[in-house]
């Protein structure tokens, strides 16, 4: 906990004693809220308020609560760990839950060097659980379930979006038709425990990496976290989208070097790419095809979740990227 006395340990204060105030920290695209609060013994902590109102938010919130109460935190490696839980989780009558967590300081690496360091540290997390991913009822495949509710809108937008999508339309329709197959392939490719949301805003990188937000953790192939890292970091404007492929290649290389030393033999580049693209195609099609594309067609206002876009060039990039993934992942239709 940043600036706090070493005498302040679990149980010597509670989430209640941290009060309901604090400084609201920026960022986030969900109803969850994160505050920096002062501790009674000095220093600061992070108060995370989890919204449990909708089924999706409740599922994610309960997974993070289970993660912190399961004992799994203690098994994480020092090179890629979670913020320490400073008090038992608190459930409130208003339908929220709260976690009081170690304040790990600034998050959001943007340089290639820092992002590659986080990728190397990720190899330590994966190596710890390699071929022995924990089994628990609260876990889902890393990233949770595919948001099928958005498929119908995405398909309608792709059908109508020829002028926007160009030659990628057929590949994107194939992607939407093959989501069940992608989900099955992800389940069969599990190698380790994945963080599930390992990207810039959730990472504090220094001598080691502290990863925040473990609400999507679960069994995964090694490449999944790397794909999520590259795609989400670029999508939210934390790294230039025009350099996406160079970023992904650099993350693979940093991860492979570290994983090779830890495991004796690192996953191949082909295996890492397949895992990365399975995760991206099956999880993030909704961002592009059910939110971004309908906005580009004028069907709805741009999503307030995304940073300001760069026009047709950005759309052309993600359409080509997703279309290319659909082609590389093979026949997806029934």
N, C-alpha and C positions, 0 to 999 in steps of 0.2 A: 504494500500500500504506500503510495507516494508520500514521503515526508512523515509517515506515522511512526510512533514509537514501536520498538520491537516487542514491548510488553503487551501490545494490543493483539490478542489472538482470538480465534474462534470461541465464542461463548462469553467473552468479557463485555460485549455490547450486542445489541440487536438491531435488526432493520428498523424497529420502532424508534430506537434511540437516535437513529440518524435523521429522524423527522421525515416530513413529507415534502420538504423543500429541496434546495440545492439549485445548482446552475444547470439549466437545460442545455445539453450538448447538441450541436447541429448534426444533420445527416439522418440517414434512415429513411426507408420508404414504406414502413409499416406503422400501425398504431402504437407499437412499443415506444416507450420514451426512456431516455438515458440521462441521468443527472450526475453531476459531481457534487458530493456532499462533504461537509466537514465532520470529522470524527471527534468524539468527546475527549479522547486522549491526544488529539493533535493529528495533523495530516489529513488526507482526503481519501475517499473511497468512491466507487461508482454504484449508484442506485439504479438498477434496471427494472422498469415497470413493464410487466408483460401483460398485454391485452389477451384475454381469453374469451372474447365475445363471439367471434365467428368460428365455425368448425376448423378452418385452416389455421387461424391464429391460436386456437386452443390446442390443436395438435402440435404446432411448433413450440408453444409455450410449455406444454407438458413434457415434451422431449427435452427441453433445456433444463427444466426442473429435475427430471429423472437423471439426466447426465450428472448434475451437481450433487445428487443425493445417492448415486449408485456406487460411489467409490472409484469410478473410472478415472476421475481427475488425478488421483494419486499415482496411477499407472502410466501417465503421460511422460514422455522424455523431457528433460530440461531444455533441450534445444527447440522443442515445439510444444509448449504447454498452454494451459488455460489460466486465466486470472483466478486467483484463489478466492474461494467463498469465505466471507468474513463472518457470517451469521447464518443461522438456519433460514431457509426461504420462508417468506411470509405471504399468506393468502388473505386478501381483503374481501369484505362483504360486497364491494362494488364490482366484483367479477374480474379483478386483476390479481396478479401475484408479483412479488418483488424479490429480487436478488440483491444482496449487498456484496460487492465484489472488489477485489484489489484494483486500485487505480494504477494502470500500467503506463500512463502518460500518452504521448501523441501516437496516433495511428495514421495510416494512409500513405505508405511508401509509394513514390512516383518514379524513382529512378530505376533504370535497368539493373544497376548493381544491387540495390536494396531488394528489388523483387526477386532477383536470382538468389539472393541470400535466403529469402523466405522459402523459395522452392527447394534449396538444399536442406534447410531445416525441416521442411515437410517430409523429406526422406526419413528423418529420424522417427517421426510419428508413424509412418507406414512400416518401417522396419520393426518397430516395437510390437506390432500386431500382425506381422506378415504370416499369412496362412493360419492365423489363429485369431480371427476377428471375434470380439466378444459377441455372445448371443444374449439378447434381452428382449422381452416382449415390447418394450417401448421404442425399440429401434426400427426404423424403416431403411430401405436403400438410401444411401447418402443423397440428400436433397429432397427426400420425401416422395410423395406420389406425383405422377405426371398430372398436370392440371387439365384433365380432359374436358372440363366445362367450356374451355375456350376454343376447342377444336372446330366446332361448327362455324363460329365467326371467322376463324383463321382461314378455313377452306373457302368460305364465301368471298373473303377479301382477295385470296390468291386467284380465284376464278375471274374476278372482276379486275384484277390488277395487271393485265398484260402490258399496258403502257409503262407501268412502273417497274415491273419485274423483268421484262424482256424475255430472254431465253431461259430463265431460271424457273418459269412457272411450272413446267412439268415435273422437274425435280422436287420442287417444294410440295406439290400435291402428292407425290410419291412419299415424301417424308411424313406428311400428315396421315396418309393411309397406313403407314408402317409403324406407328407409335407403339402398338402392342409388341411388335417384334423387337423394337429397340429396347423396351422395358425388359423383355425376356433375356435379351443378350446382356444387358447390364447385370441382371441377377446371376447369370451363369458365369460372368467374368470376375466375380468378387475375389480379391486377393488380400484385402486388409481393411482396417478401419479408416474411413474417409472423414474428413472434417465436414465437408458438404457445402460450405460457404466460404471457402478460403480465397479471399480476394483483398485488394488493397485496404479498403475501409475497415476490415476486420483484423488487420495485422499491425502489431507494434514490433518493429524490427530494430534490434540493437546487437548485442553480443549473442543473442538468441532471439527466437521469435515467440511472441505471445499471441495466440490466436483467440479472438473474441467470438461470441455468438455460436454456440455449439448446438443450436436448435435443429440443425439438419444433419447431424453426425449419424453415421451408419455404415454398413458394409459397402465396399466400393472397389473398383479396379484402381490401380495406382494412378493412371492417367486422368481420372475424373477430376480430382482436386486441381490438377494443373490446367485442365480445360476450363473449369469454372473460374480459376484465377485469371487466366488470360482474357476470356470473353467478358467477364463482369467488370474487370478493371478497365478495359477498353470501352465497354458500353456506357459506363458512368463517367467517362471523360477523364479518368485518372492517368491514362496513358494514351498516346495518339493512336486512333483507330487505323490510320494508314500504316502503322508499324506493327499491326496485330501479329502477322505471321512471323516477323522477326522476334517479337516478344515470346511467342509460344515456343519457337525453336530454341531460344536462349533458356527458357525455363526448363525445357526437356533436358538440355545439356547439363545445367546446374544440378538438376535432380539426379540424372544418371550418374554423374561423377560421385555424388555422395552415397547414393544407393548402392553403387558397385562396391564401395569401401565397406559398407555396413552389411550387405547381404552376400557379398562374394560375386554376385552376378546381378547386374541391374536389369530391369525390364528393357526390352528392345525399344528402339525408337518407334517402330511400327505398332507395338503393343501400347505404348504410351499415347500415341496419336489416336488409335482406335478408341481407347478409353476416354480420352478428352473429347473426341467428337461424338461418341455415344452420349456423354453427359450433356454437351452443348445442344445437340440436335433434339434430344428428348425432353430437355428441361426448358430451354430458352426460346424454342419456337414461339411460345406465347408472347414473349416480349416483342418479337419482331413481327409476327404474322397476325396476332390478335390485338395488338396495341399500336405498334409503329405503322404497320401497313394501313389499317383503317383510317388512321389520322392522315397519312399521306394521300389517301383517296378522298378525304374530306367528309368521311362518314361520322367522325367524332373529333372532339378537341384533342390536341396532343396530351399524352399522359403527363400529369404533374410530377410523376415519379422520376422522369428522365431529365437530364440536363438539356439545354437548348441544342437542337440538332443543326447539322451543317448542310441540309438540303439533299438534292438528288444523289450527290456523290456518296453520302453516307448510306443511303438506301441501296444504291448499287453495290456497295461493298458488302453489306450484310446479306443481301440476296444472293450474291455470288458465293459468299462464304458458306452459307447454309446449303445452297444448292450443291456446291462441291462436296460438302460432307455427305449429303444424301447419296451422291454418286459413289463416293468411296466406301460407304457403308454397305453397298450392294443392294440387290433387289429387296424392296420393302413392301411391295404390294402383296396381297393375299394370292 
